[in-house]
């Protein structure tokens, strides 16, 4: 190729490149790709981040032909998973009591610490320790070589240990304090000496009590601590006292050593009157930007003979409680959370209380857990389910007066991920319309069961007008059961054109259940150039 031809070729290539660049520069962005947003444009829309559940009405504007439903965990068919089955347990005449459960990421084991009483008078208490690779099959390792049992070892030995709440502090720099415990002790063995204490452990087996104990005022039931990443503090729920009162208080700490004064956050109300309900204990956990609590509800305390038509008396089951800040809590009825103001209004509270059970005790005098249910703290999220481990007891609270044979074990009940309260519609169809929302993301994911039915979603502007391309007819119907179904319109799951603008979502359900929705970021939307 001669020099002149090479120059000509080079000029041609440069010209083509310049023209392509000019064409790219005149390429237009899709309508709505880029948006302005300020407080005036957002108006009163809720800015969403993360998953949205339906326990309260925070995102719900209207339900038409659909209703909210409280769902109960399903008890495991192999329950009880843990029983008294070792030689050193033969002389234990009292049942298991309060428990705490964790999954240790370091060794992959599930671990439970559970209350052991050594006599019917609860004069001496210890903590049993069990482990499991899968949370179903459990082992009782010999932890105290000298005594030959699976009891947690306290250094020095405490004369009485009860109500332990255990957590793993993954941010703790001192390996000797990776496991943290709040527990109760009676230094003199008498109820008058009852106190709330702290202990630490490197392995979850050998525990060292805090030298400055007691650190927290009296509580005579389980103390349930957790780390709240939102607050950057430890939080715990425990009983009010002294004096001993069956209501739920809250404390918090920056270092697990200095604890705030108690604040009562759950107390008796009209919901508790029909069945003379006492609020025995509560365990809680952060969950998807909200807080979930399981409340032990003790009904009809009595040592007198119980009529046959009132078998609920002197028994303990569980209700659900809900909070958006971990401080102000709402009771959850059959159709979701109810505010404090609503709890003071008149209604059929006996029916409401009867339908508010979340984790029920078993069938009277037949099941292994027919008398009392005490959930272990905290519930665990495992894959696509939430696990509630609990101590179940045959026999009522004052079993000796009722001549009940008392035994116990540890069982498991599971709930679908996000499955606390669902929005349900039958064959006649229904809908849920959200309040105005602003979100950041490009993909709508729903947790729903539409097997045998259908679920579609449309997007509306704040005035209720369907946004072009995102109508019901454009949506590919969901007809399956999935905890993370990707919604698509015209076969395309991309909904970034809806982001950063006030919209409403309307879910159309037919013979379906909707548990949650979430706007996630899944794709890149990059344009080389635009006008």
C-alpha positions in Angstrom: 0.0 0.0 0.0 1.5 3.3 -1.1 1.8 6.4 1.2 -1.1 8.3 -0.5 -3.5 5.4 -0.1 -2.6 5.0 3.6 -3.4 8.7 4.2 -6.7 8.4 2.5 -7.6 5.3 4.5 -6.7 7.1 7.7 -8.9 10.0 6.9 -11.8 7.7 6.2 -11.4 6.0 9.5 -11.2 9.3 11.4 -14.3 10.5 9.6 -16.2 7.4 10.5 -15.2 7.6 14.1 -16.2 11.2 14.4 -19.5 10.5 12.8 -20.2 7.6 15.2 -19.2 9.7 18.2 -21.6 12.5 17.0 -24.4 10.0 16.6 -23.7 8.6 20.1 -23.7 12.1 21.5 -27.2 12.7 19.9 -28.5 9.4 21.4 -31.5 10.2 23.7 -32.0 8.8 27.1 -35.2 6.8 27.6 -38.0 8.9 29.0 -37.9 9.0 32.7 -34.4 7.6 32.9 -33.1 10.7 34.9 -35.2 12.5 37.5 -35.1 15.4 39.9 -36.2 14.8 43.4 -36.7 17.1 46.3 -39.2 17.4 49.2 -41.7 19.2 47.0 -41.6 16.6 44.3 -41.7 13.7 46.8 -44.6 15.3 48.6 -45.8 13.0 51.4 -44.5 9.8 49.7 -42.8 7.2 51.9 -39.2 6.7 50.9 -38.7 3.0 50.9 -35.5 1.0 51.6 -35.6 -2.7 52.1 -38.4 -5.2 52.4 -42.0 -4.2 53.4 -44.2 -6.4 55.5 -47.9 -6.0 56.3 -48.0 -6.5 60.0 -49.1 -2.8 60.4 -50.6 -0.5 57.8 -47.5 1.6 57.3 -47.5 1.2 53.5 -51.1 0.2 53.0 -53.6 2.8 51.8 -56.5 0.5 50.9 -57.6 -3.2 51.0 -60.5 -4.1 48.7 -61.8 -7.6 48.9 -58.6 -8.7 50.7 -57.8 -9.0 54.3 -54.7 -9.3 56.6 -54.3 -12.6 58.4 -52.0 -13.6 61.3 -50.2 -16.8 60.5 -49.1 -19.4 63.0 -45.7 -21.2 62.9 -45.9 -25.0 62.1 -44.6 -27.3 64.8 -42.0 -29.8 63.7 -43.2 -33.4 63.3 -40.3 -34.8 65.3 -41.1 -32.7 68.4 -39.8 -32.7 71.0 -36.3 -32.5 69.5 -34.6 -32.6 72.9 -35.8 -34.6 76.0 -34.2 -35.7 79.2 -32.4 -38.8 78.0 -29.0 -38.9 79.8 -28.1 -40.7 83.0 -27.3 -37.4 84.8 -30.8 -36.1 84.0 -32.6 -39.0 85.7 -32.9 -37.2 89.1 -34.2 -34.0 87.6 -37.7 -33.7 88.8 -38.5 -30.3 87.4 -38.9 -29.6 83.7 -36.6 -27.6 81.4 -37.2 -23.9 81.5 -36.2 -20.7 79.6 -33.7 -21.1 76.7 -31.6 -19.1 74.3 -30.5 -20.2 70.8 -27.9 -19.0 68.4 -26.2 -20.2 65.2 -22.4 -19.9 65.6 -20.9 -18.9 62.2 -17.4 -19.9 63.3 -18.2 -23.6 63.6 -21.5 -23.8 61.9 -23.3 -25.2 64.9 -26.7 -24.4 66.4 -26.4 -23.9 70.1 -29.0 -23.8 72.9 -28.6 -23.0 76.5 -31.7 -24.1 78.5 -32.8 -23.8 82.1 -32.4 -26.9 84.3 -34.0 -27.1 87.8 -32.6 -29.7 90.2 -35.7 -29.9 92.4 -39.4 -29.0 92.4 -38.7 -25.9 94.6 -36.3 -24.4 92.1 -33.7 -24.0 94.8 -30.8 -24.8 92.5 -30.6 -23.9 88.9 -28.1 -24.7 86.1 -27.9 -24.2 82.3 -27.9 -27.2 80.0 -25.9 -26.8 76.7 -26.7 -28.7 73.5 -25.4 -28.4 69.9 -26.5 -29.4 66.5 -25.2 -29.3 62.9 -28.6 -28.7 61.4 -30.8 -27.5 64.2 -32.9 -30.7 64.1 -30.7 -33.4 65.6 -29.1 -32.3 68.9 -26.2 -33.6 71.0 -25.5 -33.1 74.7 -21.7 -32.7 74.9 -19.9 -33.4 78.2 -19.0 -29.9 79.2 -18.2 -30.5 82.9 -15.7 -33.4 82.9 -15.6 -33.7 86.7 -19.4 -33.8 87.0 -19.9 -35.7 83.8 -22.8 -33.6 82.4 -23.7 -31.1 79.7 -24.1 -28.1 82.1 -22.5 -24.8 81.4 -19.6 -24.1 83.8 -19.5 -20.9 85.8 -16.2 -19.7 87.3 -16.6 -19.2 90.1 -19.7 -21.4 90.6 -22.9 -19.5 91.0 -25.3 -20.8 93.6 -28.3 -20.2 91.4 -28.5 -19.4 87.6 -31.7 -18.8 85.7 -33.4 -17.0 82.8 -30.2 -16.8 80.7 -30.3 -14.8 77.5 -27.2 -15.5 75.3 -25.9 -13.7 72.3 -22.7 -13.8 70.1 -21.0 -10.4 69.8 -19.3 -10.7 66.4 -17.7 -7.3 66.8 -16.1 -8.0 70.3 -12.3 -7.6 70.1 -11.7 -9.5 73.4 -12.1 -13.2 72.5 -12.9 -14.0 76.1 -16.1 -11.9 75.8 -17.4 -13.2 72.4 -20.3 -14.9 74.0 -22.4 -12.6 76.3 -25.1 -13.5 78.7 -27.7 -11.7 80.9 -29.0 -14.0 83.6 -30.6 -14.1 87.1 -28.9 -15.1 90.3 -29.8 -15.6 93.9 -26.5 -15.2 95.8 -28.1 -16.3 99.1 -30.5 -18.8 97.5 -33.4 -16.7 98.7 -35.9 -14.9 96.5 -35.1 -11.6 98.2 -31.5 -11.8 96.8 -32.6 -12.1 93.2 -30.6 -10.0 90.9 -29.8 -9.5 87.2 -26.2 -10.2 86.1 -23.8 -10.3 83.2 -21.3 -13.1 82.2 -18.9 -13.6 79.4 -17.4 -16.6 77.6 -14.9 -17.5 74.9 -16.6 -20.8 74.0 -20.1 -20.6 75.3 -19.4 -23.3 77.8 -17.1 -21.8 80.4 -18.5 -18.5 81.8 -17.0 -15.8 83.9 -19.5 -13.6 85.8 -18.8 -9.9 85.6 -17.0 -8.9 88.9 -19.3 -5.8 89.3 -22.5 -7.9 89.4 -25.3 -7.2 89.8 -25.6 -4.6 87.0 -29.3 -4.4 86.4 -32.3 -4.3 88.8 -34.3 -7.4 89.6 -36.1 -9.6 87.1 -37.3 -13.0 87.9 -37.8 -14.4 84.3 -35.7 -14.6 81.2 -33.7 -11.6 80.0 -33.5 -11.4 76.2 -30.6 -9.3 74.8 -29.6 -8.6 71.2 -27.4 -6.1 69.3 -29.3 -3.4 67.5 -27.2 -2.2 64.5 -29.5 0.6 63.8 -29.1 2.1 67.3 -25.5 0.9 67.7 -26.4 -0.4 71.1 -27.3 -3.6 73.0 -30.9 -3.9 73.9 -32.7 -6.3 76.3 -36.2 -7.0 77.4 -37.0 -8.2 80.9 -39.6 -8.1 83.6 -40.4 -5.0 85.5 -39.3 -5.0 89.2 -38.7 -4.8 92.0 -41.4 -5.4 93.1 -42.2 -8.3 90.8 -44.8 -7.3 88.2 -45.7 -9.3 85.1 -45.2 -6.6 82.5 -42.3 -6.1 80.0 -39.6 -3.5 80.4 -36.7 -2.5 78.1 -33.1 -1.5 78.8 -30.2 -0.6 76.5 -26.4 -0.3 76.8 -23.4 0.9 74.7 -21.0 -1.7 76.2 -23.1 -4.5 77.9 -21.9 -3.2 81.3 -23.6 0.2 81.8 -27.4 -0.3 81.4 -30.1 2.3 81.2 -33.0 2.5 83.7 -36.0 0.3 82.8 -38.8 1.6 80.7 -42.1 -0.3 80.6 -42.9 -0.9 76.9 -45.6 -3.7 77.0 -48.3 -3.7 79.7 -51.7 -5.2 80.2 -54.6 -3.8 78.3 -58.2 -4.7 77.4 -57.0 -7.5 75.2 -55.8 -9.3 78.4 -58.9 -8.9 80.5 -61.2 -11.7 79.1 -58.7 -14.5 80.0 -57.0 -12.8 83.0 -53.8 -12.7 81.0 -50.4 -11.9 82.5 -47.4 -10.8 80.4 -44.8 -13.3 81.5 -41.7 -12.8 79.3 -40.8 -11.4 75.9 -38.1 -12.1 73.4 -37.5 -9.8 70.4 -35.3 -9.4 67.3 -34.6 -6.8 64.6 -36.1 -8.0 61.3 -36.0 -6.3 57.9 -36.0 -2.8 59.4 -38.7 -3.5 62.0 -38.8 -5.4 65.2 -40.6 -8.7 66.0 -41.4 -9.9 69.5 -42.9 -13.1 70.9 -44.8 -12.4 74.1 -45.5 -15.2 76.7 -49.1 -14.9 77.7 -50.1 -16.6 80.9 -53.9 -17.0 81.2 -56.1 -17.4 84.2 -53.6 -18.1 87.0 -55.2 -20.2 89.7 -54.4 -22.8 92.3 -58.1 -23.7 92.6 -59.9 -26.5 90.8 -60.5 -25.6 87.1 -63.9 -26.1 85.5 -64.0 -28.4 82.5 -65.3 -25.7 80.3 -62.3 -23.4 81.1 -59.3 -25.6 80.1 -57.3 -22.4 79.1 -56.8 -21.5 82.8 -53.3 -21.6 84.3 -51.7 -22.3 80.9 -49.2 -20.3 78.8 -49.1 -19.7 75.1 -47.7 -16.9 72.9 -48.8 -13.8 71.1 -47.0 -11.7 68.5 -45.9 -8.1 69.1 -44.6 -5.6 66.6 -42.5 -2.3 66.6 -40.9 0.0 64.1 -38.5 1.4 66.7 -38.0 -1.3 69.3 -39.4 1.0 72.0 -43.1 1.5 71.3 -44.8 -1.9 70.7 -48.1 -2.9 69.2 -50.1 -6.1 70.0 -50.9 -8.2 66.9 -54.4 -9.5 66.5 -55.8 -11.9 63.9 -55.7 -9.1 61.3 -52.5 -7.4 62.2 -51.0 -4.8 64.6 -53.3 -2.6 66.7 -52.4 0.7 68.1 -52.5 1.7 71.8 -55.5 4.0 71.1 -57.4 1.1 69.4 -56.6 -1.1 72.4 -58.5 1.4 74.6 -61.7 1.3 72.5 -64.7 -1.0 73.0 -65.0 -4.2 71.0 -65.4 -7.9 71.5 -62.1 -8.4 73.3 -62.8 -12.0 74.2 -63.0 -13.0 70.6 -60.0 -10.8 69.7 -58.0 -12.4 72.5 -59.0 -15.9 71.5 -57.8 -15.3 67.9 -54.5 -13.5 68.8 -52.6 -16.7 69.6 -49.3 -16.9 67.5 -47.6 -20.0 68.9 -50.2 -22.2 70.7 -49.8 -24.8 73.4 -50.7 -28.4 72.4 -53.9 -30.3 72.7 -55.1 -30.5 76.3 -53.6 -33.5 78.2 -52.6 -35.1 75.0 -49.6 -33.3 73.4 -46.1 -33.1 75.0 -46.5 -29.3 75.2 -50.1 -29.0 76.2 -49.5 -27.0 79.4 -47.0 -24.2 78.7 -44.9 -22.8 75.8 -41.7 -20.7 76.4 -40.0 -19.6 73.2 -36.2 -19.5 73.2 -34.6 -16.2 72.5 -34.1 -15.2 69.7 -36.0 -16.7 66.7 -33.5 -17.7 64.0 -33.8 -16.9 60.3 -32.5 -20.0 58.4 -32.7 -19.9 54.7 -36.3 -19.4 53.7 -37.8 -20.0 57.1 -37.9 -18.5 60.6 -37.3 -21.0 63.4 -38.9 -20.7 66.8 -37.3 -23.0 69.3 -39.2 -23.4 72.5 -39.5 -25.2 75.8 -42.8 -27.1 76.0 -44.2 -28.4 79.3 -46.9 -30.9 80.1 -48.8 -29.6 83.1 -50.1 -26.2 84.0 -48.2 -23.4 85.8 -49.3 -24.5 89.3 -49.2 -28.2 88.4 -49.0 -29.5 91.9 -52.3 -28.0 92.9 -53.9 -29.4 89.7 -52.2 -32.8 90.1 -50.7 -32.6 86.6 -47.9 -34.9 85.7 -45.1 -32.5 84.6 -42.5 -33.2 81.9 -40.8 -31.1 79.3 -38.8 -31.0 76.1 -37.5 -28.5 73.6 -39.3 -28.3 70.3 -39.3 -26.3 67.1 -41.9 -24.4 65.1 -41.2 -22.8 61.7 -42.7 -19.9 59.8 -42.3 -19.0 56.2 -39.8 -16.1 55.6 -41.7 -12.8 56.2 -44.8 -14.9 57.0 -46.0 -13.2 60.2 -49.0 -11.5 58.6 -50.2 -12.0 55.0 -52.7 -10.2 52.8 -55.1 -12.8 51.5 -57.8 -12.9 48.8 -60.1 -15.7 47.9 -61.5 -16.8 44.6 -63.6 -13.6 44.3 -60.3 -11.6 44.1 -59.1 -8.6 46.0 -56.5 -5.9 45.9 -54.0 -4.0 48.1 -53.1 -0.5 47.1 -50.1 1.2 48.8 -49.7 4.7 49.9 -47.5 6.9 47.7 -44.0 5.6 47.7 -40.6 6.6 46.5 -38.0 3.9 45.9 -34.5 3.4 44.5 -33.9 0.3 42.4 -35.0 -1.5 39.3 -36.6 -4.8 40.3 -39.8 -5.6 42.2 -39.6 -8.8 44.2 -42.6 -10.3 46.0 -43.0 -13.0 48.6 -46.3 -14.6 47.7 -48.2 -17.9 47.4 -50.3 -17.8 44.2 -50.3 -21.5 43.5 -53.7 -22.3 42.3 -54.5 -18.6 41.8 -52.8 -15.5 40.5 -51.1 -12.2 41.5 -50.5 -9.2 39.3 -49.1 -5.8 40.1 -49.7 -2.4 38.5 -48.0 1.0 39.1 -50.1 4.2 39.6 -49.3 7.8 39.8 -50.2 9.6 43.1 -53.6 10.4 41.6 -54.4 6.8 40.9 -53.8 6.8 37.1 -52.1 3.7 35.7 -48.5 4.4 34.5 -48.1 3.5 30.9 -46.4 0.1 30.4 -47.0 -0.9 34.1 -50.6 -1.8 34.0 -52.3 -5.0 35.1 -52.6 -6.2 31.5 -48.8 -5.6 31.1 -47.9 -7.7 34.1 -47.0 -11.4 33.8 -49.3 -13.1 36.2 -47.7 -14.9 39.2 -49.1 -18.4 39.6 -46.5 -20.0 41.8 -45.4 -20.1 45.5 -42.1 -18.3 46.0 -40.5 -16.2 48.7 -38.7 -14.1 46.0 -40.6 -13.9 42.8 -39.4 -11.3 40.3 -42.3 -9.2 38.8 -42.2 -8.4 35.1 -44.2 -6.2 32.7 -44.4 -7.2 29.1 -41.8 -9.9 29.9 -39.3 -7.3 31.3 -38.5 -7.2 35.0 -36.9 -3.7 34.7 -38.9 -1.1 36.5 -36.2 1.6 36.9 -38.4 4.1 35.1 -40.6 4.0 38.3 -37.8 4.8 40.7 -37.3 8.2 42.4 -40.9 9.4 41.6 -44.0 9.1 43.8 -46.0 6.1 42.7 -48.5 3.7 44.2 -48.4 -0.1 43.7 -51.6 -2.0 43.4 -51.5 -5.8 44.0 -54.3 -7.8 42.5 -54.8 -11.1 44.2 -57.1 -14.1 43.4 -56.9 -17.1 45.6 -53.4 -15.9 46.7 -51.4 -14.7 49.7 -49.0 -11.8 49.7 -46.4 -11.7 52.5 -44.0 -8.9 51.5 -42.5 -6.9 48.6 -39.1 -5.3 48.0 -37.5 -3.0 45.5 -34.0 -4.2 44.8 -31.1 -3.0 42.7 -30.1 -5.8 40.3 -28.9 -4.1 37.0 -26.7 -1.3 35.6 -28.4 1.3 33.4 -25.5 2.9 31.6 -25.7 5.2 28.6 -22.6 6.2 26.7 -24.0 9.6 25.9 -27.3 11.4 25.5 -28.8 14.8 24.7 
